[in-house]
């Protein structure tokens, strides 16, 4: 993990190509991107939104690039400007650094998944995500798995624990996360298996 006090944006110039990044969470985005060298030349816009329905962050392809070939496809990660609690809300950049890195790292896992699909695969994904709970669970598992295999396991665990154990988050939101996403224990097991595989090489 990178100490926030030691963060130097210049160390991450190689990952900011073709990216639009809000200054206020620049360090967290650049650190998350640094785990995904495959996305270095992929256009990604990180965009603050006032309201993202039922979500804090949301990765999606940019519609205008969908039919121009996978190599020219661009993406957008919508980020809620406010982190909404039961009775109040705080600016998203006030969430702890490692939690934000894990959250962004998960969304970048979705982009890895999208970027491996052709246009027909993307259309199937869209319909599946809209109409099938099992499809959503599988898509979220894939995103988490990309994040873990790229070295973000500890961040993902912290993010999930932060959500599930946060006293001031709406219970309905926590139940949704528990129902649709891998649990912290699942991620711990993924990390353990990955480390065992690498040790055996």
Backbone torsions as a table, in degrees:
resi	resn	phi	psi	omega
1	UNK	NA	147.1	-178.5
2	UNK	-93.5	129.0	174.5
3	UNK	-68.8	124.4	-177.2
4	UNK	-56.0	-35.3	-178.3
5	UNK	-69.7	-19.0	-179.1
6	UNK	-100.8	3.0	-176.1
7	UNK	-67.9	130.7	177.6
8	UNK	-128.4	108.5	-177.6
9	UNK	-53.4	-30.7	-179.8
10	UNK	-62.6	-24.0	178.5
11	UNK	-71.4	-12.3	-174.0
12	UNK	-117.1	18.7	-178.5
13	UNK	-58.4	-30.1	-176.6
14	UNK	-69.9	-16.4	-178.2
15	UNK	-105.3	-1.8	-176.6
16	UNK	-94.1	-0.1	179.5
17	UNK	-61.0	137.0	177.6
18	UNK	60.8	25.5	-179.8
19	UNK	-119.4	142.4	170.2
20	UNK	-110.8	118.2	-167.9
21	UNK	-129.5	124.0	175.2
22	UNK	-63.4	134.5	-175.1
23	UNK	-59.8	-36.2	-171.4
24	UNK	-68.0	-23.7	175.4
25	UNK	-123.7	29.2	-179.1
26	UNK	-58.3	-45.6	-174.6
27	UNK	-63.5	-42.6	-179.1
28	UNK	-66.1	-40.6	179.8
29	UNK	-66.1	-46.1	-179.3
30	UNK	-63.3	-39.6	178.9
31	UNK	-65.8	-41.7	177.3
32	UNK	-64.1	-43.4	179.2
33	UNK	-61.8	-31.3	-176.6
34	UNK	-63.1	-18.3	177.6
35	UNK	-83.2	-7.7	-175.4
36	UNK	-122.7	72.8	-180.0
37	UNK	-59.4	-25.5	-179.7
38	UNK	-65.5	-20.8	-177.4
39	UNK	-95.2	7.9	-173.6
40	UNK	-55.5	-43.3	-176.4
41	UNK	-99.7	6.2	-178.3
42	UNK	-85.0	125.7	178.3
43	UNK	-66.2	123.5	177.4
44	UNK	-137.6	125.8	174.6
45	UNK	-103.1	128.4	174.3
46	UNK	-101.1	117.1	-167.7
47	UNK	-126.4	126.4	174.0
48	UNK	-74.3	136.3	175.5
49	UNK	-125.7	147.0	178.7
50	UNK	-74.9	-27.6	-177.8
51	UNK	-153.1	117.0	173.3
52	UNK	-112.8	117.4	-172.8
53	UNK	-58.4	118.5	172.4
54	UNK	63.0	13.5	-177.4
55	UNK	-139.7	162.4	172.4
56	UNK	-100.1	-38.1	175.7
57	UNK	-137.5	158.2	-173.8
58	UNK	-155.0	118.3	177.8
59	UNK	-97.6	136.1	179.8
60	UNK	-152.8	154.1	173.5
61	UNK	-72.2	151.1	173.2
62	UNK	-79.9	119.3	-170.8
63	UNK	-55.7	-39.0	-176.4
64	UNK	-66.6	-13.1	-179.9
65	UNK	-106.9	-0.4	-172.5
66	UNK	-60.6	-34.7	-171.7
67	UNK	-105.9	15.6	-177.6
68	UNK	-101.6	15.0	-179.8
69	UNK	94.7	143.8	-175.3
70	UNK	-57.5	-36.3	-177.2
71	UNK	-67.9	-18.3	179.9
72	UNK	-108.3	6.2	-175.7
73	UNK	-74.2	139.1	176.2
74	UNK	-116.5	162.6	-175.0
75	UNK	-135.6	164.1	177.8
76	UNK	-137.2	135.4	172.0
77	UNK	-111.4	110.5	176.4
78	UNK	-80.7	135.2	-178.1
79	UNK	-127.9	124.4	178.5
80	UNK	-63.8	128.2	-178.9
81	UNK	-66.5	-25.9	179.8
82	UNK	-120.6	137.8	173.8
83	UNK	-93.0	107.4	-170.2
84	UNK	-86.5	124.3	176.3
85	UNK	-103.9	-179.9	-174.7
86	UNK	-59.4	-45.4	-174.7
87	UNK	-119.2	3.2	-177.4
88	UNK	-157.8	-169.3	176.7
89	UNK	-154.3	149.7	177.0
90	UNK	-126.4	152.6	175.2
91	UNK	-57.6	139.4	-174.5
92	UNK	-58.6	-30.9	-177.1
93	UNK	-73.1	-7.1	176.5
94	UNK	-86.1	-5.4	172.5
95	UNK	-67.7	144.3	-179.9
96	UNK	-53.1	144.1	-174.3
97	UNK	-52.6	-50.4	-175.7
98	UNK	-64.4	-31.6	178.0
99	UNK	-67.0	-44.1	178.3
100	UNK	-63.6	-41.6	178.4
101	UNK	-59.9	-43.2	178.4
102	UNK	-64.4	-41.2	-179.6
103	UNK	-64.2	-47.6	179.1
104	UNK	-65.3	-39.3	178.2
105	UNK	-59.8	-37.0	175.8
106	UNK	-64.3	-44.4	179.8
107	UNK	-64.7	-36.2	175.9
108	UNK	-66.5	-28.6	172.8
109	UNK	-62.5	-38.6	174.5
110	UNK	-61.8	-41.3	-178.8
111	UNK	-66.0	-36.7	173.9
112	UNK	-58.8	-43.7	178.6
113	UNK	-62.2	-48.5	179.6
114	UNK	-59.0	-43.1	-172.8
115	UNK	-69.2	-18.2	177.2
116	UNK	-86.8	-2.0	-176.4
117	UNK	-104.9	147.0	170.6
118	UNK	-84.1	-178.7	-174.5
119	UNK	-61.2	-38.0	180.0
120	UNK	-69.7	-36.4	175.6
121	UNK	-64.4	-36.8	178.4
122	UNK	-67.8	-39.6	178.4
123	UNK	-64.6	-43.4	177.5
124	UNK	-61.5	-40.3	178.8
125	UNK	-59.9	-46.2	-178.4
126	UNK	-59.1	-45.2	-180.0
127	UNK	-68.1	-41.6	179.9
128	UNK	-62.1	-42.0	-177.9
129	UNK	-68.2	-31.4	-179.5
130	UNK	-74.3	-34.2	-165.9
131	UNK	-119.9	-2.0	-175.4
132	UNK	-134.6	118.8	176.7
133	UNK	-63.0	-40.8	179.2
134	UNK	-63.1	-35.4	178.4
135	UNK	-66.7	-41.0	177.4
136	UNK	-60.8	-45.9	180.0
137	UNK	-58.9	-42.2	179.9
138	UNK	-67.5	-41.1	179.8
139	UNK	-63.9	-40.1	178.9
140	UNK	-69.4	-35.3	175.8
141	UNK	-63.7	-42.1	179.2
142	UNK	-62.2	-43.8	179.8
143	UNK	-62.5	-44.7	177.8
144	UNK	-62.3	-39.5	-178.7
145	UNK	-65.3	-41.3	174.7
146	UNK	-58.7	-44.2	-179.0
147	UNK	-62.7	-43.8	-179.0
148	UNK	-65.3	-46.4	-178.0
149	UNK	-68.0	-17.7	176.8
150	UNK	-94.8	7.9	172.6
151	UNK	97.9	9.3	-175.9
152	UNK	-99.2	14.6	-174.8
153	UNK	-53.4	-47.4	-177.4
154	UNK	-65.1	-35.0	177.5
155	UNK	-68.3	-41.8	-179.4
156	UNK	-63.4	-41.9	178.5
157	UNK	-61.4	-45.5	179.1
158	UNK	-60.8	-41.4	-179.2
159	UNK	-64.1	-44.6	-179.6
160	UNK	-65.1	-42.9	178.1
161	UNK	-64.3	-37.5	177.9
162	UNK	-59.6	-44.1	-179.3
163	UNK	-69.0	-52.2	-171.9
164	UNK	-69.6	-25.3	-176.7
165	UNK	-105.0	4.7	-176.5
166	UNK	-77.4	116.3	-174.8
167	UNK	-64.0	-27.4	-173.5
168	UNK	-101.0	6.1	175.0
169	UNK	-84.8	142.7	178.8
170	UNK	-56.4	135.1	-177.4
171	UNK	-60.6	-34.7	-179.8
172	UNK	-62.2	-39.5	178.9
173	UNK	-67.1	-42.8	-179.7
174	UNK	-64.2	-37.9	178.0
175	UNK	-64.6	-38.5	177.5
176	UNK	-62.7	-44.8	179.2
177	UNK	-62.1	-43.7	-179.8
178	UNK	-64.3	-33.8	-176.2
179	UNK	-78.5	-37.4	-169.7
180	UNK	-102.6	-19.7	-172.0
181	UNK	-113.7	158.7	173.2
182	UNK	-61.2	146.7	179.1
183	UNK	-81.6	164.8	173.7
184	UNK	-55.5	-38.9	178.8
185	UNK	-64.2	-37.7	176.6
186	UNK	-60.9	-42.0	-179.5
187	UNK	-67.6	-41.4	176.3
188	UNK	-56.5	-43.4	179.4
189	UNK	-65.9	-40.5	176.2
190	UNK	-59.2	-45.4	179.4
191	UNK	-61.8	-43.2	-179.7
192	UNK	-61.0	-45.8	-179.9
193	UNK	-64.7	-40.2	179.9
194	UNK	-63.6	-44.2	179.8
195	UNK	-64.7	-37.8	178.5
196	UNK	-65.9	-40.0	178.1
197	UNK	-64.0	-42.7	-178.7
198	UNK	-68.5	-35.1	179.2
199	UNK	-68.0	-27.2	-177.9
200	UNK	-80.8	-12.5	-178.4
201	UNK	-74.2	NA	NA
